[in-house]
Amino acid sequence: MKNALYYRTKKVTLNLIIHLFLLTVAVTCIFPLLWMVSSSLKTQETIFKDTSLLPKEFHFENYYLAWQEGGFDRYFLNSLMYTTLVVIGIVVVSSLAAYAFSRFKFPGRNILFFMFMAAMMIPIPGSFVPLYVLLNKLHLRNTALGYILCMINVGLSTSIFLLKTFFDKMPKELEDAARIDGCNKLGIWWNVALPLAKPVLAVVVVFNALNVWNEYILALVIFDSKPLMPLQVALMTFQGEFVTRYPLLMAGLTITALPIIIIYILMQKYIVKGVTAGAVVG
């Protein structure tokens, strides 16, 4: 009886410590977002004087001013287009490549796969010079297509790795059943592999959407034309040489963060499955 009570108390205490730790981490992650939203509703004069999360006066006009002065209408549509096309491209190319690496045997398969994995260790700035030269020769620099192709290339290695790990553990009996029903290799990929890979695809979509949506440095290398720039360039409007307009900057950051937060909320169920279950088919 005493042993049972001891182990039960120990289990409750351990669970309490774990939950307190997770709660601390959650508060640490959420607090900067709350501070950002709170600062976006203050004025330039009160943003450093009023340190409370709940402002004494709410200045919602900051969002309108940030949208108008930052030219968010054009840049927002640019980033939306880039993110959508890049994510679609990564999902299609990486799922096809991962399925081929997992299920097909062809000369140089392992070498090609390790080359993709090796590319994960190369930081994006390390490829700026060859990308610049290549895009110039292909006449794709300062074009939306050139930027989209570069961003698809950036996200392929990690996406292929995640999807290949999933496809490796996918039961082959499912593919055999699909072949009996008349599916070819492409049909199996479309009708069997992709539907089962929804949790991993959700991770791929959110990870790459976040990467493309927040990208700015590569855009500066590729684009000369300001109208082609992504949304992040609008945030630089509020940072002057001597004065930074923090309320408008925080309002712009809030507007910028909203689409990714919405995507994460919509795909949260699949993301949790993909992270916790890994490559387990369910």
N, C-alpha and C positions, 0 to 999 in steps of 0.2 A: 504493500500500500504506500509506504514511504517512498519507495523507488519510483512508483508510478507518479506520485505527486511531484517528486524531484524532476523527473524527465519532462513532465507537463509544464512545470514552472520554467525550466530551462528553455523549452521550446517557445513558450510565450515571450520570454525575455529576449530570445534571439530574434523572433519575428518583430518585436517592438523596436529593437536596435536597427534591423534592416529597414523597417518602414520609416523610422526617423531619419536614417541616412538618405533614403530615396526622396523623402519630403524635402530635406535640405538641398539636395541636388536640383529638385524641381523648382524650388523657390529661387535658387541661384540662377537658373535658366530663364525663369519667367520675369524676374525683377527687372532686368535691362529692357525688356519689351514694355513693361508697365511704365518705366521711367521715360522711355521714348514717346509713348502715347501721351503721358502727362506733360512732358516738355513741349509737345506739339500744340498744346492748348494754352500755352503761356505767351507772354510778350517778351521782347528782347530785354526789357528792363527787369522783369520779374523772374526770368528763367534761372538766375543764379541766386536771387534773394529768397524766392519761395521754394524751399526744398521739400515740400510735402508732395505726396503722390497725387493728391486731390487738389487741383488749383482752386484758388479763391474765385477766379473768373474764368469762364471757358471761352476761348477765342477760336471758334470753329472756322472763322474766316481764313485762318492760316492755311487750311487745306485748299481753299479756293485760290488763294494767292500763290501757293506752291505749285498748283496745277497750271495756272496761267503763266506765271513768270518763268517756270522751269520748262515750259513747252512739253508738258507731260503727254499731251494728246498724241503728238507724233512719235515720241520716243517710247511711249507705252505700247503703241501698236507695233513698233519695230521689235521690241523685246518679246511681245506676244507671238509675233510671226516667227522670229528666230527660235524661241523656245519650243513652239509647237512642231516646227519642221525638223529641228535637230533631234528632239525626243523621238519623233516618229522614225526618223532615219536610223537612230541608234537602236531602237527596239527591233526594227526589221533586219538590219544588217547583223547585229550582234546575236539575235536569236537564230538566224540562218547559219551563221558561222559557228556558234556554240553547238547547234544540233549536228552540224557536219563534223566538228571535232569529236563529238561524243559518240556518234553512231557510225560514221563512215571510216573506212581504212583506206588511206591513199598515201603515196610517197611524200615524205617530208612533213607529215601531219604534226608530229611532236616538235619538230624544229619551228614550224610556223606558230604553233601554240606558245612555245616558250618565247618567241620573238614578241608576240602580243603581250605576254606577261612582263617581259623585260621593259616594254614601253611604259609600264606603270611606274617605273623607278625614275623616269625622265621628267623633271619639272617642266611645266608649260613654257616658262621663259627660256629654257634651254633649247627650245625648238623654234624660237622666233626668227632667227636668221635664215635657216633653211626654208621655213614656211614663206618668209617674205620673198626669197629668191624664186621659189617654186611658183608662187602665185603670180609674180611678175612675168615669168616665162609663159604661164598659161593664160595671161591677161585676165586674171580673176581678182587681182588686188583692187581694193576700193569697190567691191561688188558684194551684194548680199549673198550670192551663191558661194563666193570664195569663203566668206565668214562662216556660213552654214556648214560647208564641207569640212572646214578646220575644226569646228566644234563637234561635229560627228566623230571625227578622228580622235579627239580628246577623250570622249566617253566610251570608246569601243573596248579598250582593254579590260577595264573593271567589269563592264557589262557582260562581256564574253566569259570571263572567269566565273561570275555568279551563275549565269545560265548554264554553262557547261557542267558545273557541279550539280545542278538540279537534274539535267538530262542524263547524267551518268547513273543516277539512282532511280530513274524512271523505269518501271517494269516493262520488259520487252514484250510481255504477253499482250499489252495494250496495242503495241504496234502490229503484232501478228494478227490480232483481231481486226484491226483497221485494214490490213492487207487482204484479209478474207472478204471484207466488205467492198473491196475494189479500190482502195486508196493507194496512190503512188507515194513516193517519198515526200514530195511537196505537200500532198494532201495530208499525210501523217503529221507533218510539221504544223500545218494550219489547224487541223481538226482535233489532234490529240495533244501534241507537245505544248502549243501555246495556251490552250485552255487550262491545262494542268499547272502551267508555270505562272499563273496569275499573281501569287504572292511575291515571287521573285521579280516579275515584271513590274509590280508596284514599287518595289525598292529601286529598280533601275530607273523608272520614270521619275520618281521624286528626287533621287540623287542627281540625275542629269538635268532635270528641270531647275533645280536649285543652282547647279553649277552654271548653266547657261544664263539664267536670269540675273545672277550676280556678277557675271563676267564683264570686265571693262578694259583690262590691260591689253588683251589680244585685239580688241576692237580698235584701240588707239594705233596699233601697229598696222592693221589691215586697211582701215578707213582713213581717207583724207576728207571725204565729204561729211559734214556735220549732220545732214538729214538722215544719213544711214546709221548713225550711232545708236546703241542700245539705251535703255532707260537710265543706266547708271550715270551717263553723262549729264543728265538733267540735275542730278544732285550736286554737281560741281558748280552750278549756277549760284548757289547760296553761300559758297565759300570764296570770299574775296581775298585780296592781298593783305588787307589790314583788319577787316571785320568779317566775321562769319555770322550769318543770320540763322541762329540755332533753331528758333521756333519753326521757321519754314523748312529748314533742313530736316528736322525731326518729323514734320508733317509729310515731307517727301519720302523719308525712310519708311514711315508707316504705310503710305500708299504702295510703296515698292514691296513691302513685306506681305501685304494682304493676299495677293494671288497664290504665293507659295504656301501660306498658312491654310488657305482654302483647299488647295490640292492635297495637302497632307491630311486634313480632316476627312476629305472624301475617300481617301485611299488608306486610312489608318488601319482598317480591319485587315487588309491584305498585307500591309507593311509589317504588322505584328506577327502575322503568320509567316511571312518571309524571313523575318529576323529570328524568331524563336524556333520555327520548325526547320529552318535551313532548306535542305534539299529533300525533305521528306514529302512524298506525294500523298495527298489526302483526298 
